[in-house]
Amino acid sequence: MTTFELPTYADVEAAAARIAGVAHRTPVQTSRTLNEITGAQVFFKCENLQRMGAFKFRGAFNALAKFSPEQRKAGVVAFSSGNHAQGIALSAKLLDIPATIVMPHDAPAAKVAATKGYGANVVVYDRYTEDREAIGRRLAEENGLTLIPPYDHPDILAGQGTAAKELFEEVGALDYLFVPLGGGGLLSGSALATRALAPQCALYGVEPEAGNDGQRSFRSGEIVHIDTPKTIADGAQTQHLGNYTFSIIKRDVNDILTASDAELVDAMKFFAVRMKMIVEPTGCLSLAGALNMKDSLKAKRVGVLISGGNIDLERFCALAAAAV
Ligand SMILES: *Cc1c(COP(=O)(O)O)cnc(C)c1O
């Protein structure tokens, strides 16, 4: 087995310096209604209001800002149909780096358009017959591009950790922090910030019930692989945690919780009606997880990280109208 060095809180601090003035320092919101329901004092870190609509901009910009002059000239390649693609495309545009994004041929037209709108070159593949990682690697090799994966990369996870860093700086230590979990970039980065700034804080990752590979990995001590889970939380349809992310999660996280699609819809409606915010289903995982632990939260100071707000209006309306 190869050994590798894990990033530390110093890498999160360095990332914060790189993204300062470029990424938004997103607001922290509260809800009197939710405080009454839970008996807790809840602080929401609103990455749905981040540039391009999700925290992914933080890690992407941090990774690209570290490129050497040669890497900048040749360009970056990423494979994603979601927020990572847009985070890389926007960061590349801001840093004047050519970007190639590998996307499935049936990706939502709005997402393809947004990615192209940032000036990225979009390469489509057939998700049923072709392997996107192989395509990404081939493009990287043939054209000297640097491949930036969506979560299992030290610069990506260190950048994602800057959101929790800002939260602790703004509200002070917390008793609990809840964070959405896909491949673990956001959770592992948040863990580095939590253990440095609020070491006593209980930290929970929350993933879709249909894809609880993270929970099974955490409890068994080995990375569990699953088929792509069927869930409305499309930002957390990952099949396994990464080597970097799992090493940190295993060491620094208290536990992994799950939330059902119906609970995500309830949270989405709560954000819209009570807090006047559009949050995408994956971004609702943290609130849904916190509500599943409601009885432990009385009189506690609780952080809930809202990870993103990118959802088509039509899909938002359909989810809000349907009983899941
Ligand atoms: C990518 C993403 C996640 C999951 O992040 P990981 O770093 O893969 O765990 C959660 N929420 C949103 C909105 C995302 O785009």
The ligand as a MOL file (V3000), in Angstrom:
LIG
                    3D

  0  0  0     0  0            999 V3000
M  V30 BEGIN CTAB
M  V30 COUNTS 15 15 0 0 0
M  V30 BEGIN ATOM
M  V30 1 C -20.2940 17.9320 -4.2280 0
M  V30 2 C -21.3940 18.3120 -3.3270 0
M  V30 3 C -21.5670 17.7020 -2.0620 0
M  V30 4 C -20.6880 16.5790 -1.5870 0
M  V30 5 O -19.3520 16.9900 -1.4170 0
M  V30 6 P -18.1690 15.9420 -1.2750 0
M  V30 7 O -16.9570 16.7700 -1.1290 0
M  V30 8 O -18.1670 15.0980 -2.5240 0
M  V30 9 O -18.4820 15.1040 -0.0850 0
M  V30 10 C -22.5750 18.1710 -1.2350 0
M  V30 11 N -23.4020 19.1540 -1.6210 0
M  V30 12 C -23.2850 19.7650 -2.8210 0
M  V30 13 C -24.2360 20.8420 -3.1730 0
M  V30 14 C -22.2690 19.3650 -3.7170 0
M  V30 15 O -22.1610 19.9670 -4.9070 0
M  V30 END ATOM
M  V30 BEGIN BOND
M  V30 1 1 1 2
M  V30 2 1 2 3
M  V30 3 2 2 14
M  V30 4 1 3 4
M  V30 5 2 3 10
M  V30 6 1 4 5
M  V30 7 1 5 6
M  V30 8 2 6 7
M  V30 9 1 6 8
M  V30 10 1 6 9
M  V30 11 1 10 11
M  V30 12 2 11 12
M  V30 13 1 12 13
M  V30 14 1 12 14
M  V30 15 1 14 15
M  V30 END BOND
M  V30 END CTAB
M  END
